[in-house]
Amino acid sequence: MSDQPRTFQPLDPLLHAELRLAVVSLLISVGEAEFPYIKEKTGATAGNLSVQIDKLSAAGYIEVEKTFKGKKPCTRCRITPTGLKAFEAYVDALKTYLEVNEVEKTFKGKKPCTRCRITPTGLKAFEAYVDALKTYLEVK
């Protein structure tokens, strides 16, 4: 057991939002997709998805191409190298939070000191959070 405190890497706030993370992970797995497909797969409303796509585009994480299919507008999104790099950094940073294998115990002088304790309810909530995140991390 290490007597050094763990270092948690900062999480990219742009990717830490659930819908933006879903969009980026989806685009990584399929390469590119049209707006209705992304909307269907994420379960987002059109308005919310549009706002989140604009944020990802402004950051350079995705490219957005707006064209027409006949007279209907068609919005196509694709991941950029910047977006892929940001996602990989996010996953690496997230791993520093998920490496919870044991409670870290140290000493203050000669007295034992447990750095933290988690309640059964807290552990169950954390495990549910980890399971939800794993769905986003299963990238081809």
N, CA and C atoms as a LAMMPS dump frame, in Angstrom:
ITEM: TIMESTEP
0
ITEM: NUMBER OF ATOMS
420
ITEM: BOX BOUNDS ff ff ff
-5.0000000000000000e+02 5.0000000000000000e+02
-5.0000000000000000e+02 5.0000000000000000e+02
-5.0000000000000000e+02 5.0000000000000000e+02
ITEM: ATOMS id mol type element x y z
1 1 1 N 0.83 -1.186 0
2 1 2 C 0 0 0
3 1 3 C 0.873 1.247 0
4 2 1 N 0.537 2.176 -0.809
5 2 2 C 1.308 3.406 -0.921
6 2 3 C 0.915 4.385 0.177
7 3 1 N 1.924 5.145 0.658
8 3 2 C 1.59 6.175 1.634
9 3 3 C 1.404 7.524 0.946
10 4 1 N 1.481 7.531 -0.372
11 4 2 C 1.257 8.739 -1.156
12 4 3 C -0.22 8.836 -1.535
13 5 1 N -0.809 10.018 -1.445
14 5 2 C -2.202 10.155 -1.878
15 5 3 C -2.305 9.947 -3.386
16 6 1 N -3.44 9.408 -3.805
17 6 2 C -3.656 9.199 -5.235
18 6 3 C -3.827 10.531 -5.928
19 7 1 N -3.398 10.566 -7.16
20 7 2 C -3.573 11.762 -7.969
21 7 3 C -4.667 11.486 -8.984
22 8 1 N -5.691 12.322 -8.935
23 8 2 C -6.779 12.202 -9.897
24 8 3 C -6.557 13.227 -11
25 9 1 N -6.611 12.767 -12.235
26 9 2 C -6.438 13.654 -13.373
27 9 3 C -7.723 14.445 -13.599
28 10 1 N -7.601 15.691 -14.03
29 10 2 C -8.817 16.476 -14.29
30 10 3 C -9.591 15.888 -15.482
31 11 1 N -10.906 15.923 -15.374
32 11 2 C -11.773 15.437 -16.451
33 11 3 C -12.185 16.606 -17.332
34 12 1 N -12.122 16.405 -18.629
35 12 2 C -12.531 17.42 -19.592
36 12 3 C -14.01 17.743 -19.357
37 13 1 N -14.334 18.966 -18.914
38 13 2 C -15.735 19.288 -18.622
39 13 3 C -16.636 19.211 -19.85
40 14 1 N -16.068 19.408 -21.016
41 14 2 C -16.873 19.32 -22.232
42 14 3 C -17.339 17.885 -22.469
43 15 1 N -16.472 16.919 -22.199
44 15 2 C -16.83 15.518 -22.407
45 15 3 C -17.512 14.904 -21.19
46 16 1 N -17.416 15.551 -20.054
47 16 2 C -17.99 14.97 -18.847
48 16 3 C -19.514 15.083 -18.816
49 17 1 N -20.085 15.888 -19.679
50 17 2 C -21.541 15.969 -19.796
51 17 3 C -22.029 14.718 -20.531
52 18 1 N -23.056 14.09 -19.984
53 18 2 C -23.503 12.789 -20.473
54 18 3 C -23.831 12.77 -21.967
55 19 1 N -24.585 13.733 -22.452
56 19 2 C -24.984 13.72 -23.858
57 19 3 C -23.792 13.961 -24.781
58 20 1 N -22.916 14.896 -24.417
59 20 2 C -21.74 15.138 -25.266
60 20 3 C -20.825 13.918 -25.291
61 21 1 N -20.681 13.247 -24.149
62 21 2 C -19.881 12.022 -24.096
63 21 3 C -20.509 10.949 -24.977
64 22 1 N -21.825 10.842 -24.94
65 22 2 C -22.527 9.861 -25.771
66 22 3 C -22.327 10.157 -27.253
67 23 1 N -22.427 11.421 -27.637
68 23 2 C -22.256 11.795 -29.044
69 23 3 C -20.846 11.461 -29.517
70 24 1 N -19.85 11.843 -28.749
71 24 2 C -18.46 11.593 -29.15
72 24 3 C -18.184 10.094 -29.218
73 25 1 N -18.608 9.336 -28.203
74 25 2 C -18.346 7.894 -28.219
75 25 3 C -19.083 7.215 -29.376
76 26 1 N -20.29 7.683 -29.684
77 26 2 C -21.032 7.141 -30.815
78 26 3 C -20.296 7.423 -32.126
79 27 1 N -19.846 8.668 -32.292
80 27 2 C -19.144 9.023 -33.529
81 27 3 C -17.822 8.283 -33.665
82 28 1 N -17.163 8.01 -32.562
83 28 2 C -15.923 7.229 -32.631
84 28 3 C -16.231 5.818 -33.122
85 29 1 N -17.339 5.259 -32.663
86 29 2 C -17.658 3.881 -33.043
87 29 3 C -18.186 3.751 -34.469
88 30 1 N -18.855 4.789 -34.998
89 30 2 C -19.427 4.686 -36.354
90 30 3 C -18.713 5.558 -37.386
91 31 1 N -17.827 6.437 -36.942
92 31 2 C -17.107 7.311 -37.87
93 31 3 C -17.837 8.611 -38.124
94 32 1 N -19.016 8.517 -38.705
95 32 2 C -19.847 9.7 -38.935
96 32 3 C -21.305 9.274 -38.922
97 33 1 N -22.167 10.228 -38.638
98 33 2 C -23.587 9.904 -38.559
99 33 3 C -24.419 11.15 -38.81
100 34 1 N -25.642 10.917 -39.296
101 34 2 C -26.58 12.005 -39.503
102 34 3 C -27.32 12.287 -38.203
103 35 1 N -27.817 13.517 -38.1
104 35 2 C -28.484 14 -36.901
105 35 3 C -29.596 13.063 -36.4
106 36 1 N -30.519 12.585 -37.271
107 36 2 C -31.598 11.716 -36.768
108 36 3 C -31.073 10.423 -36.122
109 37 1 N -29.994 9.875 -36.669
110 37 2 C -29.396 8.659 -36.111
111 37 3 C -28.828 8.936 -34.718
112 38 1 N -28.117 10.044 -34.584
113 38 2 C -27.54 10.41 -33.285
114 38 3 C -28.666 10.658 -32.284
115 39 1 N -29.7 11.344 -32.724
116 39 2 C -30.852 11.635 -31.859
117 39 3 C -31.502 10.34 -31.38
118 40 1 N -31.684 9.4 -32.292
119 40 2 C -32.297 8.12 -31.943
120 40 3 C -31.43 7.335 -30.956
121 41 1 N -30.142 7.256 -31.223
122 41 2 C -29.242 6.447 -30.388
123 41 3 C -29.02 7.052 -29.004
124 42 1 N -29.061 8.37 -28.902
125 42 2 C -28.823 9.009 -27.607
126 42 3 C -30.112 9.242 -26.824
127 43 1 N -31.243 9.238 -27.524
128 43 2 C -32.518 9.503 -26.854
129 43 3 C -32.698 10.965 -26.483
130 44 1 N -31.914 11.833 -27.078
131 44 2 C -31.973 13.267 -26.776
132 44 3 C -33.08 13.948 -27.572
133 45 1 N -33.493 15.1 -27.066
134 45 2 C -34.426 15.914 -27.841
135 45 3 C -33.63 16.62 -28.936
136 46 1 N -34.301 17.015 -29.992
137 46 2 C -33.621 17.685 -31.107
138 46 3 C -32.948 18.979 -30.648
139 47 1 N -33.65 19.755 -29.827
140 47 2 C -33.087 21.031 -29.371
141 47 3 C -31.851 20.853 -28.511
142 48 1 N -31.908 19.936 -27.549
143 48 2 C -30.757 19.706 -26.681
144 48 3 C -29.586 19.146 -27.483
145 49 1 N -29.855 18.19 -28.356
146 49 2 C -28.794 17.604 -29.162
147 49 3 C -28.133 18.661 -30.032
148 50 1 N -28.918 19.532 -30.626
149 50 2 C -28.384 20.596 -31.469
150 50 3 C -27.422 21.497 -30.689
151 51 1 N -27.803 21.864 -29.475
152 51 2 C -26.956 22.716 -28.629
153 51 3 C -25.646 21.999 -28.301
154 52 1 N -25.733 20.716 -27.956
155 52 2 C -24.526 19.964 -27.573
156 52 3 C -23.607 19.735 -28.776
157 53 1 N -24.191 19.506 -29.941
158 53 2 C -23.386 19.359 -31.16
159 53 3 C -22.661 20.671 -31.461
160 54 1 N -23.337 21.796 -31.286
161 54 2 C -22.689 23.096 -31.491
162 54 3 C -21.5 23.275 -30.555
163 55 1 N -21.642 22.868 -29.296
164 55 2 C -20.539 22.985 -28.33
165 55 3 C -19.363 22.106 -28.727
166 56 1 N -19.638 20.878 -29.144
167 56 2 C -18.57 19.967 -29.569
168 56 3 C -17.885 20.481 -30.835
169 57 1 N -18.674 21.041 -31.727
170 57 2 C -18.128 21.601 -32.962
171 57 3 C -17.255 22.828 -32.676
172 58 1 N -17.719 23.695 -31.793
173 58 2 C -16.955 24.902 -31.447
174 58 3 C -15.607 24.544 -30.814
175 59 1 N -15.561 23.423 -30.11
176 59 2 C -14.305 22.98 -29.482
177 59 3 C -13.405 22.249 -30.475
178 60 1 N -13.927 21.97 -31.668
179 60 2 C -13.134 21.255 -32.667
180 60 3 C -13.146 19.75 -32.478
181 61 1 N -14.047 19.238 -31.624
182 61 2 C -14.108 17.802 -31.357
183 61 3 C -14.84 17.046 -32.454
184 62 1 N -15.777 17.728 -33.113
185 62 2 C -16.498 17.107 -34.225
186 62 3 C -16.597 18.117 -35.363
187 63 1 N -16.795 17.592 -36.573
188 63 2 C -17.08 18.429 -37.735
189 63 3 C -18.564 18.268 -38.045
190 64 1 N -19.193 19.359 -38.4
191 64 2 C -20.607 19.333 -38.752
192 64 3 C -20.747 19.827 -40.177
193 65 1 N -21.391 19.012 -40.997
194 65 2 C -21.629 19.362 -42.4
195 65 3 C -23.136 19.46 -42.596
196 66 1 N -23.585 20.625 -43.044
197 66 2 C -25.017 20.837 -43.271
198 66 3 C -25.257 20.923 -44.773
199 67 1 N -26.077 20.009 -45.258
200 67 2 C -26.415 19.954 -46.683
201 67 3 C -27.922 19.743 -46.811
202 68 1 N -28.338 19.416 -48.003
203 68 2 C -29.748 19.101 -48.246
204 68 3 C -29.84 17.77 -48.969
205 69 1 N -30.861 17.008 -48.616
206 69 2 C -31.235 15.802 -49.361
207 69 3 C -32.554 16.16 -50.016
208 70 1 N -32.466 16.494 -51.27
209 70 2 C -33.651 17.051 -51.927
210 70 3 C -33.917 18.413 -51.31
211 71 1 N -35.08 18.581 -50.708
212 71 2 C -35.409 19.858 -50.071
213 71 3 C -35.285 19.784 -48.548
214 72 1 N -34.885 18.61 -48.037
215 72 2 C -34.782 18.44 -46.584
216 72 3 C -33.346 18.704 -46.115
217 73 1 N -33.197 19.462 -45.024
218 73 2 C -31.847 19.677 -44.487
219 73 3 C -31.269 18.377 -43.929
220 74 1 N -29.975 18.238 -44.079
221 74 2 C -29.275 17.045 -43.604
222 74 3 C -28.021 17.492 -42.85
223 75 1 N -27.945 17.145 -41.58
224 75 2 C -26.78 17.477 -40.761
225 75 3 C -26.008 16.201 -40.507
226 76 1 N -24.757 16.191 -40.924
227 76 2 C -23.882 15.028 -40.751
228 76 3 C -22.736 15.429 -39.834
229 77 1 N -22.451 14.579 -38.852
230 77 2 C -21.377 14.844 -37.879
231 77 3 C -20.315 13.766 -37.983
232 78 1 N -19.068 14.173 -37.764
233 78 2 C -17.969 13.199 -37.73
234 78 3 C -16.963 13.638 -36.677
235 79 1 N -16.3 12.662 -36.097
236 79 2 C -15.283 12.93 -35.087
237 79 3 C -14.042 13.496 -35.772
238 80 1 N -13.339 14.396 -35.101
239 80 2 C -12.092 14.947 -35.63
240 80 3 C -10.915 14.317 -34.882
241 81 1 N -9.704 14.452 -35.41
242 81 2 C -8.53 13.977 -34.66
243 81 3 C -8.433 14.638 -33.274
244 82 1 N -8.801 15.909 -33.196
245 82 2 C -8.807 16.615 -31.902
246 82 3 C -9.808 15.971 -30.951
247 83 1 N -10.985 15.632 -31.471
248 83 2 C -12.01 14.99 -30.657
249 83 3 C -11.587 13.615 -30.183
250 84 1 N -10.945 12.859 -31.061
251 84 2 C -10.461 11.536 -30.696
252 84 3 C -9.394 11.636 -29.61
253 85 1 N -8.485 12.577 -29.781
254 85 2 C -7.424 12.775 -28.782
255 85 3 C -8.022 13.201 -27.436
256 86 1 N -9.005 14.093 -27.467
257 86 2 C -9.653 14.548 -26.235
258 86 3 C -10.373 13.387 -25.551
259 87 1 N -11.022 12.531 -26.341
260 87 2 C -11.728 11.385 -25.776
261 87 3 C -10.749 10.417 -25.127
262 88 1 N -9.644 10.148 -25.809
263 88 2 C -8.635 9.24 -25.25
264 88 3 C -8.051 9.804 -23.952
265 89 1 N -7.803 11.108 -23.914
266 89 2 C -7.302 11.742 -22.683
267 89 3 C -8.351 11.666 -21.581
268 90 1 N -9.617 11.829 -21.941
269 90 2 C -10.71 11.743 -20.973
270 90 3 C -10.764 10.337 -20.372
271 91 1 N -10.669 9.327 -21.229
272 91 2 C -10.7 7.938 -20.76
273 91 3 C -9.512 7.667 -19.83
274 92 1 N -8.321 8.131 -20.21
275 92 2 C -7.145 7.938 -19.358
276 92 3 C -7.329 8.624 -18.008
277 93 1 N -7.872 9.827 -18.021
278 93 2 C -8.111 10.547 -16.768
279 93 3 C -9.168 9.825 -15.936
280 94 1 N -10.191 9.328 -16.593
281 94 2 C -11.259 8.634 -15.894
282 94 3 C -10.742 7.371 -15.207
283 95 1 N -9.787 6.733 -15.828
284 95 2 C -9.21 5.518 -15.236
285 95 3 C -8.588 5.801 -13.875
286 96 1 N -8.094 7.014 -13.656
287 96 2 C -7.511 7.331 -12.35
288 96 3 C -8.583 7.354 -11.268
289 97 1 N -9.832 7.555 -11.64
290 97 2 C -10.944 7.543 -10.69
291 97 3 C -11.489 6.129 -10.482
292 98 1 N -11.359 5.293 -11.495
293 98 2 C -11.953 3.966 -11.449
294 98 3 C -11.048 2.913 -10.829
295 99 1 N -9.81 3.232 -10.591
296 99 2 C -8.875 2.266 -10.012
297 99 3 C -9.055 2.207 -8.499
298 100 1 N -10.214 1.74 -8.091
299 100 2 C -10.529 1.648 -6.668
300 100 3 C -10.529 0.169 -6.304
301 101 1 N -9.41 -0.304 -5.804
302 101 2 C -9.282 -1.709 -5.465
303 101 3 C -9.267 -1.958 -3.968
304 102 1 N -8.88 -0.981 -3.191
305 102 2 C -8.773 -1.179 -1.753
306 102 3 C -8.824 0.162 -1.049
307 103 1 N -9.139 0.11 0.197
308 103 2 C -9.131 1.33 0.998
309 103 3 C -7.68 1.639 1.351
310 104 1 N -7.305 2.873 1.168
311 104 2 C -5.929 3.28 1.449
312 104 3 C -5.774 3.585 2.94
313 105 1 N -4.873 2.863 3.593
314 105 2 C -4.642 3.074 5.02
315 105 3 C -3.215 3.563 5.212
316 106 1 N -3.075 4.566 6.019
317 106 2 C -1.761 5.128 6.301
318 106 3 C -1.637 5.321 7.803
319 107 1 N -0.562 5.951 8.207
320 107 2 C -0.339 6.236 9.621
321 107 3 C -0.071 7.708 9.815
322 108 1 N -0.609 8.252 10.885
323 108 2 C -0.286 9.608 11.329
324 108 3 C 0.481 9.408 12.62
325 109 1 N 1.773 9.582 12.541
326 109 2 C 2.59 9.24 13.699
327 109 3 C 2.516 7.746 13.87
328 110 1 N 2.063 7.286 15.017
329 110 2 C 1.918 5.851 15.251
330 110 3 C 0.469 5.401 15.198
331 111 1 N -0.447 6.333 14.93
332 111 2 C -1.87 5.997 14.893
333 111 3 C -2.305 5.672 13.463
334 112 1 N -3.028 4.556 13.285
335 112 2 C -3.52 4.253 11.938
336 112 3 C -4.573 5.275 11.51
337 113 1 N -4.586 5.55 10.227
338 113 2 C -5.527 6.525 9.684
339 113 3 C -6.102 5.967 8.383
340 114 1 N -7.41 5.782 8.368
341 114 2 C -8.074 5.373 7.134
342 114 3 C -8.491 6.642 6.412
343 115 1 N -8.032 6.779 5.186
344 115 2 C -8.265 8.016 4.444
345 115 3 C -9.731 8.259 4.129
346 116 1 N -10.489 7.221 3.853
347 116 2 C -11.909 7.422 3.575
348 116 3 C -12.655 6.127 3.815
349 117 1 N -13.922 6.283 4.058
350 117 2 C -14.801 5.128 4.208
351 117 3 C -16.005 5.379 3.317
352 118 1 N -16.452 4.327 2.681
353 118 2 C -17.623 4.468 1.829
354 118 3 C -18.745 3.611 2.403
355 119 1 N -19.919 4.166 2.437
356 119 2 C -21.077 3.433 2.955
357 119 3 C -21.558 2.456 1.885
358 120 1 N -22.308 1.429 2.278
359 120 2 C -22.857 0.505 1.268
360 120 3 C -23.698 1.236 0.21
361 121 1 N -24.45 2.242 0.625
362 121 2 C -25.254 3.011 -0.331
363 121 3 C -24.352 3.778 -1.291
364 122 1 N -23.299 4.379 -0.761
365 122 2 C -22.346 5.106 -1.604
366 122 3 C -21.643 4.181 -2.576
367 123 1 N -21.271 2.986 -2.107
368 123 2 C -20.606 2.022 -2.971
369 123 3 C -21.543 1.576 -4.088
370 124 1 N -22.799 1.331 -3.75
371 124 2 C -23.773 0.915 -4.764
372 124 3 C -23.96 2.015 -5.813
373 125 1 N -24.042 3.252 -5.389
374 125 2 C -24.189 4.376 -6.319
375 125 3 C -22.951 4.502 -7.204
376 126 1 N -21.77 4.348 -6.608
377 126 2 C -20.532 4.441 -7.379
378 126 3 C -20.463 3.317 -8.406
379 127 1 N -20.832 2.1 -8.016
380 127 2 C -20.807 0.97 -8.95
381 127 3 C -21.777 1.195 -10.108
382 128 1 N -22.943 1.772 -9.825
383 128 2 C -23.907 2.08 -10.886
384 128 3 C -23.329 3.119 -11.84
385 129 1 N -22.627 4.106 -11.28
386 129 2 C -21.986 5.144 -12.09
387 129 3 C -20.917 4.517 -12.99
388 130 1 N -20.11 3.638 -12.428
389 130 2 C -19.059 2.974 -13.202
390 130 3 C -19.673 2.139 -14.32
391 131 1 N -20.751 1.4 -14.016
392 131 2 C -21.405 0.596 -15.047
393 131 3 C -21.928 1.465 -16.192
394 132 1 N -22.502 2.615 -15.848
395 132 2 C -22.991 3.527 -16.88
396 132 3 C -21.837 4.058 -17.723
397 133 1 N -20.724 4.377 -17.079
398 133 2 C -19.575 4.887 -17.821
399 133 3 C -18.974 3.831 -18.734
400 134 1 N -19.018 2.583 -18.316
401 134 2 C -18.446 1.514 -19.14
402 134 3 C -19.131 1.45 -20.492
403 135 1 N -20.423 1.777 -20.552
404 135 2 C -21.113 1.755 -21.845
405 135 3 C -20.503 2.785 -22.791
406 136 1 N -20.024 3.896 -22.25
407 136 2 C -19.405 4.925 -23.078
408 136 3 C -17.973 4.576 -23.436
409 137 1 N -17.342 3.72 -22.645
410 137 2 C -15.932 3.419 -22.856
411 137 3 C -15.717 2.204 -23.754
412 138 1 N -16.792 1.519 -24.148
413 138 2 C -16.68 0.361 -25.01
414 138 3 C -16.624 0.822 -26.459
415 139 1 N -15.471 1.306 -26.832
416 139 2 C -15.269 1.853 -28.175
417 139 3 C -14.473 0.85 -28.992
418 140 1 N -14.859 0.706 -30.243
419 140 2 C -14.156 -0.234 -31.136
420 140 3 C -12.729 0.227 -31.353
